[in-house]
Amino acid sequence: MGSFKLARRLPSTSILTEPWLGTTVTGRPVVAHLCKEPWAKTSFVTRFAAFHRGWQGLRQVGVAPLLEVGQATNGALWVVEEFVEGETLRTLMNAALAQKSPLTVAEALAIAQQVARG
């Protein structure tokens, strides 16, 4: 898989991909997303090509930079992006639901601003 070394699978509930934590040859942390069926099919990989070209050139706050896209020997698509340290929106929202306490207006606005910037 390119010039990346995968270390461990990350916990995820995604039906689209399996995320793996890894590093570049220089030691920079990355996340590799290995597509699951049916997204691993060649027809999807072909349709994804145009999207991937646009994402690869994008440098925007709130969007993890795309480093590489390719196909595994079985034809499945894999996408490697820069690892961004921090809490995911899903984790934040699940914690709020578990505590049965809604986000404050300030917290909701801060999240909305970050989403709009991204």
BAFI-3210 file (N, C-alpha, C; in Angstrom, 3 decimals, decimal comma, padded with zeros to 6 digits):
// residues 118
n [1|2|3|4|5|6|7|8|9|10|11|12|13|14|15|16|17|18|19|20|21|22|23|24|25|26|27|28|29|30|31|32|33|34|35|36|37|38|39|40|41|42|43|44|45|46|47|48|49|50|51|52|53|54|55|56|57|58|59|60|61|62|63|64|65|66|67|68|69|70|71|72|73|74|75|76|77|78|79|80|81|82|83|84|85|86|87|88|89|90|91|92|93|94|95|96|97|98|99|100|101|102|103|104|105|106|107|108|109|110|111|112|113|114|115|116|117|118]
n.u [000,829|001,351|003,687|003,351|003,065|000,999|-000,305|-002,335|-005,806|-008,398|-011,053|-014,362|-017,594|-018,298|-019,933|-018,790|-015,923|-012,839|-010,945|-007,453|-004,668|-001,564|001,774|003,875|006,847|008,577|007,672|005,449|002,134|-000,711|-004,005|-005,427|-007,993|-009,697|-011,744|-014,913|-016,985|-019,979|-018,403|-015,832|-015,722|-014,702|-016,121|-016,976|-014,513|-013,564|-015,451|-014,849|-012,455|-012,402|-013,367|-011,367|-009,135|-009,837|-009,997|-007,383|-005,909|-006,900|-006,523|-007,565|-008,794|-010,121|-010,475|-009,121|-005,997|-005,658|-003,517|-002,862|-004,328|-005,377|-005,429|-005,938|-004,475|-006,646|-008,359|-009,776|-010,526|-008,359|-007,750|-005,598|-005,123|-003,968|-003,328|-005,360|-005,232|-007,558|-010,982|-013,741|-016,712|-018,800|-018,115|-018,285|-021,024|-022,239|-021,400|-022,760|-025,393|-025,365|-025,024|-027,338|-027,584|-028,029|-026,004|-024,522|-025,549|-023,310|-021,437|-022,693|-022,714|-019,937|-019,257|-020,830|-019,574|-017,040|-017,748|-018,858|-016,575|-015,044]
n.v [-001,173|001,622|003,952|003,618|002,591|000,517|000,457|-000,160|-001,118|001,229|002,005|001,946|002,750|002,830|002,049|002,143|002,206|000,760|002,116|002,673|003,285|004,683|005,318|007,535|006,992|008,757|008,953|010,482|010,762|009,026|008,288|005,499|004,587|001,779|000,644|-000,935|-003,658|-002,746|-000,785|-001,206|-002,053|-002,047|-000,268|001,774|002,766|003,881|005,950|007,463|008,657|011,308|012,871|012,401|013,631|016,345|016,590|016,040|018,314|020,152|022,411|023,218|024,637|022,501|020,346|017,255|016,724|014,951|012,341|010,106|007,863|004,649|001,261|-001,882|-005,195|-006,858|-005,236|-003,430|-000,127|002,226|004,933|007,420|009,719|012,701|012,414|013,844|015,217|015,042|015,376|013,689|014,852|013,064|011,634|013,679|014,369|011,918|011,707|013,875|013,002|010,666|011,718|013,008|015,730|018,642|020,369|023,509|026,791|028,247|026,164|024,772|026,778|027,120|024,636|024,717|026,852|025,744|023,636|025,067|026,459|024,325]
n.w [000,000|-001,130|000,218|002,973|006,364|008,083|011,347|013,315|013,504|013,670|015,966|014,701|013,395|010,835|007,783|005,386|005,276|006,606|009,026|009,462|011,531|010,785|009,514|007,585|005,581|006,713|009,256|009,816|011,089|009,742|008,436|007,068|004,957|004,213|001,765|002,150|000,946|-000,793|-001,839|-002,592|-005,140|-008,599|-010,307|-008,617|-007,779|-010,160|-010,558|-008,338|-008,902|-010,081|-007,964|-006,092|-007,297|-007,067|-004,260|-003,532|-004,202|-002,455|000,156|003,031|006,011|008,422|006,770|006,259|004,768|001,720|000,991|-000,606|-003,009|-003,918|-005,243|-003,756|-003,995|-004,364|-005,694|-004,205|-003,061|-001,497|000,703|001,775|004,295|005,961|009,435|011,851|014,929|017,576|018,746|017,331|015,646|015,862|018,215|020,103|019,913|020,601|023,259|024,398|024,024|025,594|028,117|028,326|028,078|026,403|023,938|024,720|023,624|022,832|022,404|020,295|018,310|017,949|016,839|014,501|013,172|012,652|010,960|008,827|007,939|007,069]
ca.u [000,000|002,150|004,834|002,789|003,087|-000,190|000,019|-003,481|-007,146|-009,057|-012,471|-015,239|-018,901|-018,549|-020,299|-018,075|-014,492|-012,124|-009,817|-006,226|-003,661|-000,258|002,764|004,630|008,220|009,249|007,107|004,275|000,944|-001,740|-005,122|-005,755|-009,365|-009,832|-013,174|-015,614|-017,941|-019,728|-017,636|-014,521|-015,856|-013,973|-016,951|-016,935|-013,153|-013,502|-016,242|-014,214|-011,216|-012,548|-013,477|-010,048|-008,257|-010,221|-009,659|-005,933|-005,387|-007,580|-005,854|-008,598|-008,982|-011,267|-010,492|-007,863|-005,371|-005,553|-002,133|-002,756|-005,450|-004,929|-006,196|-005,264|-004,346|-007,981|-009,132|-010,449|-010,000|-007,868|-007,530|-004,742|-005,182|-003,187|-003,989|-005,638|-005,480|-008,724|-012,220|-014,641|-018,050|-019,609|-017,796|-018,842|-022,489|-022,598|-021,196|-023,875|-026,593|-025,220|-025,208|-028,680|-027,501|-027,781|-024,896|-024,890|-025,616|-021,930|-020,823|-023,324|-022,213|-018,538|-019,272|-021,367|-018,528|-016,004|-018,330|-018,983|-015,226|-014,581]
ca.v [000,000|002,831|004,068|003,792|001,419|000,508|-000,051|-000,799|-000,727|002,166|001,683|002,690|002,173|003,146|000,947|002,362|001,952|000,341|003,043|002,153|004,272|004,305|006,379|007,624|006,532|009,746|008,883|011,347|009,928|009,045|007,361|004,839|004,071|000,691|000,569|-002,208|-003,975|-002,806|000,391|-001,648|-002,485|-001,249|000,813|002,873|003,306|004,717|007,153|008,222|009,270|012,757|013,421|012,298|014,662|017,611|016,555|016,018|019,668|021,009|022,731|024,007|024,386|021,632|019,221|016,516|016,610|013,645|012,072|009,138|006,966|003,532|000,029|-003,048|-006,277|-007,423|-004,230|-002,517|001,230|002,726|006,371|007,790|011,145|013,120|012,204|015,095|014,941|015,726|014,651|013,747|015,373|011,922|011,368|014,789|014,261|010,728|012,027|014,742|012,157|009,748|012,497|013,592|017,181|019,230|021,312|024,896|027,592|028,570|024,951|024,519|027,790|026,822|023,499|025,207|027,669|024,846|022,909|026,016|026,712|023,126]
ca.w [000,000|-001,232|001,125|004,311|007,228|008,928|012,673|013,976|013,062|014,586|016,175|013,801|013,094|009,437|006,894|004,133|005,318|007,804|009,207|010,058|011,888|010,254|009,368|006,334|005,781|007,552|010,594|009,970|011,262|008,706|008,564|005,800|004,926|003,253|001,445|002,307|-000,111|-002,227|-002,251|-003,063|-006,534|-009,585|-010,848|-007,656|-007,829|-011,355|-010,307|-007,264|-009,406|-010,248|-006,619|-005,460|-007,876|-006,453|-002,845|-003,365|-004,303|-001,485|001,416|003,681|007,437|008,686|005,837|006,345|003,450|001,086|000,622|-001,690|-003,272|-004,750|-005,202|-003,193|-004,980|-004,629|-006,411|-003,269|-002,975|-000,223|000,721|002,906|004,599|007,114|010,716|012,556|016,345|018,112|018,961|016,184|015,922|016,297|019,614|020,877|019,932|021,374|024,673|024,804|024,106|026,721|029,341|028,222|028,245|025,087|023,825|024,970|022,397|022,461|021,839|018,997|017,370|017,654|015,919|013,220|012,518|012,144|009,832|007,711|007,432|006,359]
c.u [000,878|003,339|004,379|002,858|001,888|000,125|-001,151|-004,787|-007,754|-010,504|-013,336|-016,558|-019,271|-018,927|-019,537|-016,619|-014,035|-010,964|-008,654|-005,288|-002,323|000,673|003,323|006,029|009,011|008,683|005,909|003,014|-000,088|-002,883|-005,406|-007,154|-009,428|-011,317|-013,705|-016,502|-019,236|-018,880|-016,259|-014,559|-015,170|-014,799|-016,957|-015,571|-013,014|-014,266|-015,600|-013,008|-011,321|-012,631|-012,109|-009,088|-008,567|-009,813|-008,148|-005,328|-005,953|-006,749|-006,745|-008,668|-010,225|-011,372|-009,127|-007,269|-005,284|-004,118|-002,016|-004,027|-004,918|-005,853|-005,336|-005,204|-005,689|-008,896|-009,828|-009,740|-009,472|-007,518|-006,686|-004,811|-004,329|-003,992|-004,149|-006,027|-006,732|-009,925|-013,107|-015,994|-018,951|-019,379|-018,411|-020,362|-022,948|-022,441|-022,342|-025,165|-026,544|-025,453|-026,592|-028,664|-027,161|-026,553|-025,396|-024,947|-024,205|-021,230|-021,377|-022,841|-020,759|-018,435|-019,757|-020,328|-017,451|-016,505|-018,416|-017,619|-014,720|-015,280]
c.v [001,241|002,813|004,310|002,483|001,506|-000,173|-000,789|-000,257|000,180|001,746|002,554|001,970|002,425|001,900|001,046|001,929|001,365|001,308|002,376|003,310|003,783|005,495|006,383|007,092|007,504|009,784|009,769|010,483|010,136|008,123|006,813|004,265|003,021|000,479|-000,845|-002,430|-003,218|-001,642|000,024|-002,070|-001,514|-000,088|002,014|003,551|004,248|006,016|008,046|009,022|010,787|013,454|013,456|013,340|016,035|017,696|016,658|017,422|020,623|021,178|023,723|023,642|023,528|020,443|018,537|016,363|015,161|013,448|011,136|008,309|005,848|002,351|-001,084|-004,137|-006,923|-006,427|-003,222|-001,167|001,505|004,190|006,681|009,297|011,442|012,880|013,557|014,742|015,694|014,810|014,778|014,316|014,244|011,622|012,434|014,669|013,042|010,974|012,898|013,931|011,233|010,468|013,134|015,081|017,781|020,143|022,709|025,625|027,912|027,366|024,654|025,513|027,528|025,667|023,942|026,031|026,776|024,081|023,830|026,324|025,547|022,951]
c.w [000,000|-000,294|002,553|005,077|008,162|010,248|013,328|013,416|014,124|014,787|015,272|013,640|011,633|008,638|005,574|004,160|006,648|007,971|009,928|010,367|011,359|010,211|007,954|006,610|006,649|008,970|010,841|010,094|010,151|009,116|007,170|005,924|003,828|003,005|001,583|001,088|000,167|-002,743|-002,789|-004,536|-007,491|-010,124|-009,914|-007,686|-009,014|-011,145|-009,254|-007,766|-009,529|-008,885|-005,944|-006,008|-007,273|-004,998|-002,646|-003,424|-003,259|-000,222|002,141|005,158|007,618|007,755|005,908|004,945|002,972|000,626|-000,576|-001,800|-004,151|-004,637|-004,629|-004,265|-005,299|-005,347|-005,520|-003,222|-001,575|-000,377|001,964|003,075|005,820|008,385|011,407|013,985|016,795|018,227|017,719|016,608|016,416|017,777|020,521|021,008|020,731|022,867|025,189|024,947|025,318|028,044|029,405|028,528|026,889|025,118|024,178|023,632|021,913|021,829|020,447|017,940|016,983|016,658|014,543|012,458|011,924|010,920|008,605|007,102|006,607|005,049]
res [m|g|s|f|k|l|a|r|r|l|p|s|t|s|i|l|t|e|p|w|l|g|t|t|v|t|g|r|p|v|v|a|h|l|c|k|e|p|w|a|k|t|s|f|v|t|r|f|a|a|f|h|r|g|w|q|g|l|r|q|v|g|v|a|p|l|l|e|v|g|q|a|t|n|g|a|l|w|v|v|e|e|f|v|e|g|e|t|l|r|t|l|m|n|a|a|l|a|q|k|s|p|l|t|v|a|e|a|l|a|i|a|q|q|v|a|r|g]
***
